[in-house]
C-alpha cells in the first residue's frame, strides 16, 4: 500500500503509537509496588534528608552509584518521587524501542517493518509492567544493551563497549550478555582493547561518588554485596530450580554456578570457533540464547531477569518471520511468571513455565545450529564457484 510508504504517515504512526504508549503507562502512575515502598522511596528520602548529592558519600543502597546519581538529581525537583522514578524508567522504553527500530531497519531498509517493531516493543506487557507499574529500572540497562548490539552490527565497537559499560553500571544483570562478547573476540570481530573500554567506563561512573567521599574499595566491590543477598535458589523465576523447591541452598548454589559456567563456555566456543559467517541474525539469536540460558541455570534469579531477552525477541520475530510464534511464546511465558508479583497468585504452575522456557532454549540452540551449518555450506559453495 502506498500510504504506509508515505513519510508523513510513518511520522504520524510513530507519534500516535508513542502517545498511546504514554497513555497506557499513565494509567499506572499512582501504583506503589513493594519494591518502591520498601526500597526505592526509602533511598530517595534518605538521599533527600542527607543533602542530595552529599549523601553519595554513604552506602545508601546496594545499587551501583550511577542509578543513585539520577535519584539524587530527582531530590532537587519538587515532584513526588514515585512519578520521577517511573518517568525515568519509562523514558528508556522509548530508547529501547528506537534501537529495536534501528536493528530491524538494518534488514528491512524499505517499508514499514521497523515501525511495527517500534510499536510492538512499547506494548510488550512486561515492558509496561516493569517501569510504569513497578518502577523498576530493567529497561534502562536493557536499552543500553540493545544499543550495544546495534553498534556492534554497525562495527562501531568503541561506542558499543561504552554502552555495555554503562549498562553494567546501571545493573549487574547486564553482564548476562557478556558471553556474546567472547564470541565476537573469538571471531575477531572485537579487539581486546575495545572490550576493556567497558570496565573502564564502569569505573568512570564510580568516580563522582568517590570524589564526594565514598571509599573506592566499597564502590568497586558493590556488586559483590548483591551476590547472596537473597538466599533462595529461585525467586519466581521460571527456571530449573522450580523442580527443586526443598534443595540445599549452599550445595545447589555451587552446582548451579559451575553448571552454568560450563554450559555458557561450551556455547561460546561452539559459536565463536565456528567457521561460518557471523550474520546480524546470528548475533541477535546468540544474544537471546545467552540471555535465556543464564537466568535459567543460575540460582537466585528473579522473574524479570528474562527481561532483555523479551525485548530482543521482537527483533528475532521480524528477522525470522516464520518463527514469530517463538517470540510470542517467550513473552507470554515470562508474563505468566509475573503472577505472584502482579496478581499475588500463580497464573500457571511455575514448573510448566520452566519447561516452556527450556523448550524455547532448545529451539534457539537448534535454530542457531541450522544457521551455522547453512552459512558454512554457502561459504563452501562460494569458494568452489570462485
C-alpha positions as CSV (number, residue, x, y, z in Angstrom):
1,X,0.0,0.0,0.0
2,X,1.3,3.4,-1.0
3,X,0.0,5.2,2.1
4,X,2.2,3.2,4.5
5,X,5.3,4.1,2.4
6,X,4.5,7.8,2.8
7,X,7.0,9.6,5.1
8,X,4.3,11.8,6.8
9,X,2.2,8.6,7.5
10,X,5.3,7.0,9.1
11,X,5.9,10.0,11.3
12,X,2.2,10.2,12.3
13,X,2.3,6.5,13.1
14,X,5.3,6.9,15.5
15,X,3.6,9.9,17.2
16,X,0.3,8.1,17.6
17,X,1.9,4.9,18.9
18,X,4.1,6.8,21.3
19,X,1.1,8.8,22.6
20,X,-0.9,5.6,23.2
21,X,2.1,4.1,25.0
22,X,2.3,7.1,27.3
23,X,-1.5,7.0,27.9
24,X,-1.3,3.3,28.9
25,X,1.6,4.0,31.2
26,X,-0.1,7.0,32.8
27,X,-2.9,4.6,34.0
28,X,-0.4,3.1,36.5
29,X,1.1,6.4,37.7
30,X,-0.3,6.0,41.3
31,X,0.6,2.4,41.9
32,X,3.2,1.8,44.5
33,X,5.0,-1.5,44.2
34,X,6.5,-3.2,47.2
35,X,10.0,-2.5,45.8
36,X,9.2,1.2,45.6
37,X,7.7,1.3,49.1
38,X,10.4,-0.7,50.8
39,X,13.5,0.3,48.8
40,X,13.3,3.0,46.2
41,X,11.3,5.5,48.2
42,X,13.3,4.8,51.3
43,X,16.5,5.5,49.4
44,X,15.0,8.7,47.9
45,X,14.0,10.0,51.3
46,X,17.4,9.2,52.8
47,X,19.2,11.0,50.0
48,X,16.9,14.0,50.5
49,X,17.5,14.0,54.2
50,X,21.3,13.8,53.9
51,X,21.6,16.7,51.5
52,X,21.1,15.3,48.0
53,X,24.5,14.7,46.3
54,X,26.3,14.9,49.6
55,X,24.5,11.6,50.6
56,X,26.5,9.8,47.8
57,X,29.4,9.6,50.2
58,X,27.5,7.0,52.1
59,X,26.1,3.5,51.2
60,X,22.5,4.5,50.7
61,X,21.6,1.3,48.7
62,X,23.1,-1.8,47.2
63,X,22.6,-0.4,43.7
64,X,25.6,0.8,41.7
65,X,26.1,4.6,42.1
66,X,25.0,5.5,38.5
67,X,21.3,5.0,39.2
68,X,21.7,6.7,42.6
69,X,23.2,9.8,40.8
70,X,19.9,10.3,38.9
71,X,17.9,9.7,42.1
72,X,20.0,12.4,43.8
73,X,19.1,14.8,40.9
74,X,15.5,14.0,41.4
75,X,15.6,15.1,45.0
76,X,16.1,18.7,43.9
77,X,12.8,18.5,41.8
78,X,9.6,19.2,43.8
79,X,7.7,16.3,42.4
80,X,6.6,13.1,44.2
81,X,9.5,10.5,44.0
82,X,7.2,7.8,42.5
83,X,6.4,9.9,39.4
84,X,10.1,10.8,38.9
85,X,11.4,7.3,39.2
86,X,8.7,5.9,36.9
87,X,9.2,8.6,34.3
88,X,13.0,8.0,34.3
89,X,12.4,4.3,33.6
90,X,9.7,4.9,31.0
91,X,12.0,7.2,29.0
92,X,14.1,4.2,28.3
93,X,11.1,2.2,27.0
94,X,11.3,4.6,24.0
95,X,15.1,4.5,23.8
96,X,14.9,0.7,23.6
97,X,12.1,0.9,21.0
98,X,14.3,3.2,19.0
99,X,17.2,0.8,18.9
100,X,14.9,-2.1,18.1
101,X,13.7,0.0,15.2
102,X,17.3,0.6,14.0
103,X,18.3,-3.0,14.2
104,X,15.2,-4.2,12.3
105,X,15.9,-1.4,9.8
106,X,19.3,-2.9,9.0
107,X,17.5,-5.8,7.4
108,X,14.4,-4.0,6.2
109,X,15.6,-0.7,4.9
110,X,12.4,-0.1,2.9
111,X,8.9,-0.5,4.0
112,X,7.0,-0.3,7.3
113,X,8.5,-3.2,9.2
114,X,10.8,-1.2,11.6
115,X,7.8,0.9,12.6
116,X,5.9,-2.2,13.6
117,X,8.9,-3.4,15.6
118,X,9.0,0.0,17.4
119,X,5.3,-0.3,18.3
120,X,5.4,-3.9,19.5
121,X,8.3,-3.1,21.8
122,X,6.4,-0.4,23.5
123,X,3.4,-2.7,24.1
124,X,5.1,-5.8,25.4
125,X,3.1,-6.4,28.7
126,X,6.2,-6.9,30.9
127,X,7.8,-3.7,29.4
128,X,4.7,-1.7,30.6
129,X,4.7,-3.5,33.9
130,X,8.4,-3.1,34.6
131,X,8.7,0.7,34.5
132,X,5.2,2.2,34.6
133,X,3.7,-0.3,37.1
134,X,6.6,-1.5,39.3
135,X,9.1,1.5,38.9
136,X,11.9,-1.0,38.1
137,X,14.9,0.0,36.1
138,X,15.4,-3.1,33.9
139,X,14.6,-1.3,30.7
140,X,17.4,1.3,31.4
141,X,20.2,-1.3,31.2
142,X,18.3,-3.2,28.5
143,X,18.1,-0.1,26.3
144,X,21.9,0.2,26.5
145,X,22.4,-3.5,25.7
146,X,20.2,-3.2,22.6
147,X,22.1,-0.1,21.6
148,X,25.3,-2.0,22.1
149,X,24.1,-4.8,19.8
150,X,23.2,-2.2,17.2
151,X,26.6,-0.5,17.3
152,X,28.3,-3.9,17.1
153,X,26.3,-4.6,14.0
154,X,27.4,-1.3,12.6
155,X,31.0,-2.1,13.5
156,X,31.2,0.8,15.9
157,X,32.8,-1.2,18.6
158,X,34.1,1.6,20.7
159,X,30.6,3.1,21.1
160,X,29.2,-0.4,21.7
161,X,31.6,-1.1,24.5
162,X,30.9,2.3,26.1
163,X,27.2,1.3,26.0
164,X,27.9,-2.0,27.6
165,X,29.9,-0.4,30.4
166,X,27.0,1.9,31.1
167,X,24.5,-1.0,31.1
168,X,26.6,-2.9,33.7
169,X,26.9,0.3,35.7
170,X,23.1,0.5,35.9
171,X,22.5,-3.1,36.8
172,X,24.7,-6.2,37.2
173,X,22.3,-8.4,35.2
174,X,23.6,-6.7,32.0
175,X,26.6,-9.0,32.4
176,X,24.5,-11.9,31.1
177,X,25.2,-10.8,27.6
178,X,29.0,-10.8,28.1
179,X,29.4,-14.3,26.5
180,X,28.4,-12.7,23.2
181,X,31.4,-10.5,23.5
182,X,33.6,-13.6,24.0
183,X,32.1,-15.0,20.8
184,X,33.0,-11.8,19.0
185,X,36.5,-11.9,20.3
186,X,36.9,-15.5,19.1
187,X,35.5,-14.4,15.7
188,X,37.9,-11.4,15.7
189,X,35.0,-9.0,15.3
190,X,36.1,-7.3,18.6
191,X,39.5,-6.5,19.9
192,X,40.6,-7.0,23.4
193,X,41.5,-3.3,23.9
194,X,38.0,-2.4,22.8
195,X,36.5,-4.8,25.3
196,X,38.5,-3.2,28.1
197,X,36.7,0.1,27.4
198,X,33.6,-1.4,29.2
199,X,35.2,-1.9,32.7
200,X,36.9,1.5,32.2
201,X,33.6,3.1,31.6
202,X,32.2,1.3,34.6
203,X,35.0,2.7,36.8
204,X,34.4,6.2,35.4
205,X,30.8,6.0,36.6
206,X,32.1,5.4,40.2
207,X,34.3,8.5,40.3
208,X,31.7,11.1,41.3
209,X,30.7,9.1,44.4
210,X,34.4,8.6,45.2
211,X,35.2,12.3,44.9
212,X,32.3,13.1,47.1
213,X,33.8,10.9,49.8
214,X,32.8,7.3,49.4
215,X,35.7,4.8,49.7
216,X,36.8,3.4,46.3
217,X,37.1,-0.2,47.6
218,X,33.4,0.0,48.8
219,X,32.4,1.3,45.3
220,X,34.3,-1.2,43.3
221,X,33.0,-4.2,45.3
222,X,29.4,-3.1,45.5
223,X,28.1,-5.8,43.2
224,X,29.8,-8.5,45.3
225,X,27.5,-7.5,48.1
226,X,24.5,-8.3,45.9
227,X,25.6,-11.9,45.4
228,X,23.9,-14.0,48.0
229,X,21.7,-11.1,49.1
230,X,18.7,-13.4,48.7
231,X,19.4,-16.9,50.0
232,X,16.8,-18.6,47.7
233,X,17.5,-20.8,44.6
234,X,14.8,-19.0,42.7
235,X,12.5,-16.0,43.3
236,X,9.6,-16.6,41.0
237,X,11.9,-17.2,38.0
238,X,10.7,-19.9,35.7
239,X,13.9,-21.9,35.7
240,X,15.4,-25.3,36.6
241,X,15.2,-24.7,40.3
242,X,11.4,-24.8,40.3
243,X,11.9,-28.5,40.3
244,X,14.0,-28.5,43.5
245,X,12.0,-26.4,46.0
246,X,13.5,-28.1,49.1
247,X,17.0,-28.5,47.8
248,X,20.0,-27.5,49.9
249,X,20.8,-23.9,49.0
250,X,24.6,-24.0,49.5
251,X,25.0,-27.2,47.6
252,X,22.7,-26.4,44.7
253,X,24.0,-22.8,44.5
254,X,27.5,-24.2,43.9
255,X,26.3,-26.8,41.4
256,X,24.3,-24.2,39.6
257,X,27.2,-21.8,39.2
258,X,29.5,-24.5,37.9
259,X,26.9,-25.9,35.5
260,X,26.0,-22.5,34.1
261,X,29.7,-21.7,33.6
262,X,30.2,-24.9,31.6
263,X,27.1,-24.5,29.5
264,X,27.9,-20.9,28.6
265,X,31.5,-21.7,27.8
266,X,30.5,-24.6,25.5
267,X,28.0,-22.4,23.7
268,X,30.6,-19.6,23.4
269,X,33.2,-21.9,22.0
270,X,30.7,-23.6,19.7
271,X,29.5,-20.3,18.1
272,X,32.8,-18.4,18.5
273,X,35.1,-21.0,16.8
274,X,32.6,-21.9,14.0
275,X,33.9,-21.1,10.5
276,X,30.6,-19.7,9.3
277,X,29.8,-16.1,8.7
278,X,28.5,-14.3,11.8
279,X,25.4,-12.6,10.4
280,X,23.4,-9.9,12.2
281,X,20.7,-12.6,12.5
282,X,23.1,-14.9,14.4
283,X,24.3,-12.1,16.6
284,X,20.7,-11.3,17.7
285,X,19.9,-15.0,18.2
286,X,23.1,-15.8,20.1
287,X,22.5,-12.8,22.4
288,X,18.9,-14.1,23.1
289,X,20.3,-17.6,23.8
290,X,22.7,-16.3,26.4
291,X,20.0,-14.1,28.0
292,X,17.8,-17.1,28.4
293,X,20.4,-19.7,29.5
294,X,21.9,-17.7,32.3
295,X,18.7,-16.9,34.2
296,X,17.5,-20.5,33.6
297,X,20.5,-22.2,35.1
298,X,21.8,-19.6,37.6
299,X,20.4,-19.7,41.1
300,X,18.9,-16.7,42.9
301,X,17.1,-15.3,39.8
302,X,14.1,-13.1,39.7
303,X,11.3,-13.5,37.1
304,X,12.3,-10.2,35.5
305,X,15.8,-11.4,34.7
306,X,14.5,-12.7,31.3
307,X,13.5,-9.1,30.5
308,X,16.3,-8.2,28.0
309,X,15.5,-11.5,26.1
310,X,11.9,-10.5,25.9
311,X,12.8,-7.3,24.1
312,X,15.3,-8.8,21.8
313,X,12.8,-11.5,20.6
314,X,10.9,-8.7,18.9
315,X,13.8,-8.3,16.6
316,X,14.0,-12.0,16.2
317,X,10.4,-12.2,15.2
318,X,11.0,-9.8,12.3
319,X,14.3,-11.3,11.3
320,X,12.7,-14.8,11.3
321,X,9.0,-14.3,10.5
322,X,8.2,-18.0,10.1
323,X,9.1,-18.5,13.7
324,X,7.3,-15.4,15.1
325,X,5.4,-17.7,17.4
326,X,8.5,-18.4,19.4
327,X,8.7,-14.7,20.3
328,X,5.1,-14.7,21.4
329,X,5.6,-17.9,23.4
330,X,8.6,-16.4,25.3
331,X,6.8,-13.1,26.0
332,X,3.7,-14.9,27.2
333,X,5.6,-17.4,29.4
334,X,7.6,-14.7,31.2
335,X,4.4,-12.6,31.6
336,X,2.7,-15.6,33.3
337,X,5.6,-15.9,35.7
338,X,4.9,-12.4,36.9
339,X,1.7,-13.8,38.5
340,X,2.9,-13.7,42.2
341,X,4.4,-10.2,41.7
342,X,1.4,-8.6,39.9
343,X,-1.6,-10.6,40.9
344,X,-0.4,-12.2,44.1
345,X,-1.1,-15.7,42.8
346,X,0.4,-18.2,40.3
347,X,-1.3,-17.9,36.9
348,X,0.3,-21.2,35.9
349,X,2.4,-23.8,37.6
350,X,5.9,-22.5,37.6
351,X,7.3,-25.9,36.6
352,X,5.2,-25.7,33.5
353,X,6.6,-22.3,32.7
354,X,10.1,-23.5,33.3
355,X,9.6,-26.4,30.8
356,X,8.3,-23.8,28.3
357,X,11.5,-21.7,28.8
358,X,13.7,-24.7,28.4
359,X,11.9,-25.7,25.3
360,X,12.5,-22.3,23.8
361,X,16.2,-22.5,24.8
362,X,16.4,-25.8,22.9
363,X,14.6,-24.2,19.9
364,X,17.2,-21.4,19.7
365,X,20.1,-23.9,20.0
366,X,18.6,-26.0,17.2
367,X,18.0,-22.9,15.1
368,X,21.5,-21.5,15.6
369,X,22.9,-24.9,14.7
370,X,21.0,-24.9,11.4
371,X,22.0,-21.3,10.6
372,X,25.7,-22.0,11.3
373,X,25.5,-25.1,9.1
374,X,23.8,-23.2,6.3
375,X,26.4,-20.4,6.4
376,X,29.3,-22.9,6.2
377,X,27.6,-24.6,3.2
378,X,27.1,-21.2,1.5
379,X,30.7,-20.2,2.0
380,X,32.0,-23.6,0.8
381,X,29.8,-23.3,-2.3
382,X,31.0,-19.8,-3.0
383,X,34.7,-20.9,-2.6
384,X,34.1,-23.7,-5.1
385,X,32.5,-21.4,-7.6
386,X,35.4,-18.9,-7.3
